[in-house]
Amino acid sequence: MPFLDAGHKLGGKKDGGGGSDYHALGAMEVICSSMAKTLQTALHPPDWLRGNYMAVRYEDLVMEPIKTLRQVYGFVNLAVSPEMEKR
């Protein structure tokens, strides 16, 4: 794993444990790698995907939920109802 020093003991357990931490880091590396590939595809889409995919940042959804909701609904040609904007 590229992010781990081979001599580093994970978990800080006296018995040198930390196996579950090691596996959790391995899982996180796989998840992050997959997300990075997805983001690269979204930022540089092939012709067949261009215009058919919208990346939505969690930060935008949290900071400006109504604006982001309008953008997403507009992307799929739907109207946002006033009831949705109130929630």
ROTORZA-106512 format. One record per atom (N, C-alpha, C): residue number from 0; atom name; x, y, z; residue in one letter. Coordinates in Angstrom, 2 decimals. Layout:
REM residues N
> NUM  CA  X  Y  Z  a
...
//
This chain:
REM residues 87
> 0  N  0.85  -1.18  0.00  m
> 0  CA  0.00  0.00  0.00  m
> 0  C  0.89  1.24  0.00  m
> 1  N  0.69  2.14  -0.91  p
> 1  CA  1.59  3.28  -1.05  p
> 1  C  1.55  4.27  0.10  p
> 2  N  0.49  4.30  0.91  f
> 2  CA  0.39  5.29  1.96  f
> 2  C  0.90  4.80  3.31  f
> 3  N  1.39  3.60  3.37  l
> 3  CA  1.83  3.05  4.64  l
> 3  C  3.34  2.81  4.65  l
> 4  N  3.94  3.18  5.76  d
> 4  CA  5.34  2.86  6.01  d
> 4  C  5.37  1.43  6.51  d
> 5  N  6.18  0.59  5.92  a
> 5  CA  6.20  -0.83  6.29  a
> 5  C  6.48  -1.05  7.76  a
> 6  N  7.20  -0.16  8.41  g
> 6  CA  7.52  -0.31  9.82  g
> 6  C  6.50  0.30  10.75  g
> 7  N  5.48  0.94  10.22  h
> 7  CA  4.49  1.62  11.05  h
> 7  C  3.50  0.62  11.63  h
> 8  N  3.25  0.73  12.93  k
> 8  CA  2.27  -0.12  13.59  k
> 8  C  0.95  0.64  13.67  k
> 9  N  -0.07  0.10  13.08  l
> 9  CA  -1.38  0.74  13.09  l
> 9  C  -2.15  0.35  14.34  l
> 10  N  -2.98  1.23  14.81  g
> 10  CA  -3.87  0.93  15.91  g
> 10  C  -3.25  1.15  17.27  g
> 11  N  -1.95  1.22  17.38  g
> 11  CA  -1.29  1.49  18.64  g
> 11  C  -1.47  0.40  19.68  g
> 12  N  -1.78  -0.81  19.30  k
> 12  CA  -1.99  -1.89  20.26  k
> 12  C  -0.64  -2.45  20.70  k
> 13  N  -0.53  -2.78  21.97  k
> 13  CA  0.73  -3.29  22.52  k
> 13  C  1.15  -4.60  21.87  k
> 14  N  0.19  -5.40  21.48  d
> 14  CA  0.52  -6.70  20.91  d
> 14  C  0.87  -6.62  19.42  d
> 15  N  0.97  -5.38  18.91  g
> 15  CA  1.33  -5.22  17.50  g
> 15  C  0.17  -5.50  16.57  g
> 16  N  -1.06  -5.47  17.11  g
> 16  CA  -2.27  -5.72  16.32  g
> 16  C  -2.45  -4.68  15.24  g
> 17  N  -3.65  -4.25  15.07  g
> 17  CA  -3.93  -3.25  14.06  g
> 17  C  -4.30  -3.83  12.72  g
> 18  N  -4.50  -5.15  12.66  g
> 18  CA  -4.86  -5.77  11.39  g
> 18  C  -6.12  -5.19  10.79  g
> 19  N  -7.11  -4.91  11.64  s
> 19  CA  -8.35  -4.35  11.11  s
> 19  C  -8.12  -2.95  10.56  s
> 20  N  -7.22  -2.18  11.21  d
> 20  CA  -6.89  -0.85  10.69  d
> 20  C  -6.24  -0.97  9.32  d
> 21  N  -5.36  -1.93  9.18  y
> 21  CA  -4.67  -2.13  7.92  y
> 21  C  -5.67  -2.45  6.81  y
> 22  N  -6.62  -3.35  7.11  h
> 22  CA  -7.61  -3.73  6.11  h
> 22  C  -8.56  -2.57  5.81  h
> 23  N  -8.88  -1.77  6.83  a
> 23  CA  -9.74  -0.60  6.61  a
> 23  C  -9.04  0.39  5.69  a
> 24  N  -7.75  0.58  5.88  l
> 24  CA  -7.00  1.48  5.00  l
> 24  C  -6.96  0.94  3.58  l
> 25  N  -6.83  -0.37  3.44  g
> 25  CA  -6.85  -0.98  2.12  g
> 25  C  -8.18  -0.76  1.43  g
> 26  N  -9.27  -0.90  2.20  a
> 26  CA  -10.60  -0.68  1.63  a
> 26  C  -10.76  0.78  1.23  a
> 27  N  -10.28  1.69  2.07  m
> 27  CA  -10.39  3.12  1.76  m
> 27  C  -9.59  3.46  0.50  m
> 28  N  -8.45  2.82  0.33  e
> 28  CA  -7.65  3.08  -0.87  e
> 28  C  -8.41  2.65  -2.12  e
> 29  N  -9.09  1.51  -2.06  v
> 29  CA  -9.88  1.03  -3.19  v
> 29  C  -11.04  1.99  -3.47  v
> 30  N  -11.72  2.42  -2.41  i
> 30  CA  -12.85  3.34  -2.57  i
> 30  C  -12.38  4.67  -3.17  i
> 31  N  -11.30  5.22  -2.63  c
> 31  CA  -10.78  6.50  -3.13  c
> 31  C  -10.32  6.39  -4.57  c
> 32  N  -9.69  5.29  -4.91  s
> 32  CA  -9.23  5.08  -6.28  s
> 32  C  -10.42  5.04  -7.24  s
> 33  N  -11.47  4.36  -6.84  s
> 33  CA  -12.67  4.28  -7.66  s
> 33  C  -13.31  5.65  -7.83  s
> 34  N  -13.38  6.41  -6.74  m
> 34  CA  -13.95  7.75  -6.81  m
> 34  C  -13.11  8.66  -7.70  m
> 35  N  -11.79  8.53  -7.63  a
> 35  CA  -10.90  9.35  -8.46  a
> 35  C  -11.12  9.04  -9.94  a
> 36  N  -11.29  7.76  -10.28  k
> 36  CA  -11.54  7.38  -11.67  k
> 36  C  -12.89  7.93  -12.15  k
> 37  N  -13.89  7.87  -11.28  t
> 37  CA  -15.20  8.40  -11.62  t
> 37  C  -15.13  9.90  -11.87  t
> 38  N  -14.42  10.61  -11.00  l
> 38  CA  -14.28  12.05  -11.14  l
> 38  C  -13.52  12.41  -12.41  l
> 39  N  -12.47  11.68  -12.72  q
> 39  CA  -11.72  11.93  -13.96  q
> 39  C  -12.62  11.73  -15.18  q
> 40  N  -13.45  10.71  -15.14  t
> 40  CA  -14.38  10.47  -16.25  t
> 40  C  -15.38  11.61  -16.36  t
> 41  N  -15.86  12.10  -15.21  a
> 41  CA  -16.83  13.20  -15.22  a
> 41  C  -16.20  14.49  -15.73  a
> 42  N  -14.95  14.74  -15.35  l
> 42  CA  -14.28  15.97  -15.77  l
> 42  C  -13.83  15.94  -17.22  l
> 43  N  -13.54  14.75  -17.72  h
> 43  CA  -13.10  14.58  -19.10  h
> 43  C  -13.91  13.45  -19.74  h
> 44  N  -15.21  13.70  -19.95  p
> 44  CA  -16.09  12.61  -20.40  p
> 44  C  -15.84  12.22  -21.85  p
> 45  N  -16.03  10.94  -22.13  p
> 45  CA  -16.00  10.50  -23.52  p
> 45  C  -17.23  11.08  -24.23  p
> 46  N  -17.23  11.06  -25.54  d
> 46  CA  -18.32  11.65  -26.33  d
> 46  C  -19.69  11.12  -25.91  d
> 47  N  -19.81  9.82  -25.69  w
> 47  CA  -21.11  9.23  -25.38  w
> 47  C  -21.65  9.68  -24.03  w
> 48  N  -20.78  10.15  -23.13  l
> 48  CA  -21.22  10.56  -21.80  l
> 48  C  -21.46  12.07  -21.70  l
> 49  N  -20.81  12.82  -22.57  r
> 49  CA  -20.91  14.28  -22.53  r
> 49  C  -22.36  14.73  -22.61  r
> 50  N  -22.78  15.53  -21.65  g
> 50  CA  -24.15  16.03  -21.60  g
> 50  C  -25.14  15.09  -20.94  g
> 51  N  -24.68  13.88  -20.59  n
> 51  CA  -25.56  12.89  -19.97  n
> 51  C  -25.18  12.60  -18.52  n
> 52  N  -24.28  13.38  -17.98  y
> 52  CA  -23.76  13.11  -16.64  y
> 52  C  -23.52  14.45  -15.95  y
> 53  N  -23.89  14.53  -14.69  m
> 53  CA  -23.66  15.75  -13.93  m
> 53  C  -23.02  15.38  -12.60  m
> 54  N  -21.89  15.99  -12.33  a
> 54  CA  -21.23  15.78  -11.04  a
> 54  C  -21.79  16.81  -10.05  a
> 55  N  -22.19  16.34  -8.88  v
> 55  CA  -22.72  17.22  -7.84  v
> 55  C  -21.81  17.08  -6.63  v
> 56  N  -21.26  18.21  -6.21  r
> 56  CA  -20.39  18.18  -5.03  r
> 56  C  -21.24  18.24  -3.76  r
> 57  N  -20.88  17.42  -2.81  y
> 57  CA  -21.56  17.41  -1.51  y
> 57  C  -21.51  18.80  -0.89  y
> 58  N  -20.37  19.45  -1.01  e
> 58  CA  -20.19  20.78  -0.42  e
> 58  C  -21.20  21.78  -0.99  e
> 59  N  -21.45  21.70  -2.30  d
> 59  CA  -22.42  22.59  -2.92  d
> 59  C  -23.84  22.29  -2.43  d
> 60  N  -24.13  21.01  -2.29  l
> 60  CA  -25.45  20.60  -1.82  l
> 60  C  -25.70  21.09  -0.40  l
> 61  N  -24.67  21.07  0.43  v
> 61  CA  -24.81  21.51  1.82  v
> 61  C  -24.85  23.03  1.92  v
> 62  N  -23.96  23.71  1.19  m
> 62  CA  -23.85  25.16  1.30  m
> 62  C  -25.00  25.89  0.59  m
> 63  N  -25.42  25.37  -0.55  e
> 63  CA  -26.48  26.02  -1.33  e
> 63  C  -27.46  24.96  -1.84  e
> 64  N  -28.25  24.39  -0.93  p
> 64  CA  -29.11  23.26  -1.34  p
> 64  C  -30.15  23.61  -2.39  p
> 65  N  -30.78  24.77  -2.28  i
> 65  CA  -31.82  25.13  -3.25  i
> 65  C  -31.21  25.37  -4.63  i
> 66  N  -30.12  26.10  -4.67  k
> 66  CA  -29.46  26.37  -5.95  k
> 66  C  -29.01  25.06  -6.60  k
> 67  N  -28.42  24.17  -5.81  t
> 67  CA  -27.95  22.88  -6.33  t
> 67  C  -29.13  22.03  -6.79  t
> 68  N  -30.21  22.02  -6.01  l
> 68  CA  -31.40  21.28  -6.39  l
> 68  C  -31.94  21.78  -7.73  l
> 69  N  -31.98  23.09  -7.90  r
> 69  CA  -32.46  23.65  -9.18  r
> 69  C  -31.56  23.22  -10.34  r
> 70  N  -30.24  23.20  -10.10  q
> 70  CA  -29.32  22.80  -11.17  q
> 70  C  -29.53  21.34  -11.55  q
> 71  N  -29.67  20.48  -10.54  v
> 71  CA  -29.86  19.06  -10.81  v
> 71  C  -31.19  18.83  -11.52  v
> 72  N  -32.25  19.44  -11.01  y
> 72  CA  -33.56  19.28  -11.65  y
> 72  C  -33.55  19.85  -13.07  y
> 73  N  -32.90  20.99  -13.27  g
> 73  CA  -32.78  21.56  -14.60  g
> 73  C  -32.03  20.63  -15.55  g
> 74  N  -31.03  19.96  -15.04  f
> 74  CA  -30.23  19.05  -15.86  f
> 74  C  -31.09  17.90  -16.41  f
> 75  N  -32.04  17.44  -15.59  v
> 75  CA  -32.90  16.33  -16.02  v
> 75  C  -34.27  16.82  -16.50  v
> 76  N  -34.36  18.13  -16.78  n
> 76  CA  -35.57  18.75  -17.32  n
> 76  C  -36.80  18.57  -16.43  n
> 77  N  -36.61  18.78  -15.14  l
> 77  CA  -37.72  18.76  -14.19  l
> 77  C  -37.81  20.13  -13.52  l
> 78  N  -39.00  20.45  -13.05  a
> 78  CA  -39.21  21.71  -12.35  a
> 78  C  -39.20  21.45  -10.84  a
> 79  N  -38.61  22.35  -10.10  v
> 79  CA  -38.61  22.26  -8.64  v
> 79  C  -39.89  22.90  -8.14  v
> 80  N  -40.63  22.16  -7.33  s
> 80  CA  -41.88  22.70  -6.80  s
> 80  C  -41.59  23.62  -5.61  s
> 81  N  -42.47  24.56  -5.36  p
> 81  CA  -42.29  25.45  -4.19  p
> 81  C  -42.22  24.68  -2.88  p
> 82  N  -42.95  23.56  -2.81  e
> 82  CA  -42.91  22.74  -1.59  e
> 82  C  -41.51  22.17  -1.34  e
> 83  N  -40.85  21.80  -2.42  m
> 83  CA  -39.49  21.25  -2.27  m
> 83  C  -38.52  22.33  -1.81  m
> 84  N  -38.71  23.54  -2.27  e
> 84  CA  -37.81  24.62  -1.90  e
> 84  C  -37.96  25.03  -0.45  e
> 85  N  -39.09  24.73  0.15  k
> 85  CA  -39.33  25.10  1.55  k
> 85  C  -38.65  24.13  2.52  k
> 86  N  -38.39  22.92  2.11  r
> 86  CA  -37.86  21.89  3.02  r
> 86  C  -36.41  22.06  3.28  r
//
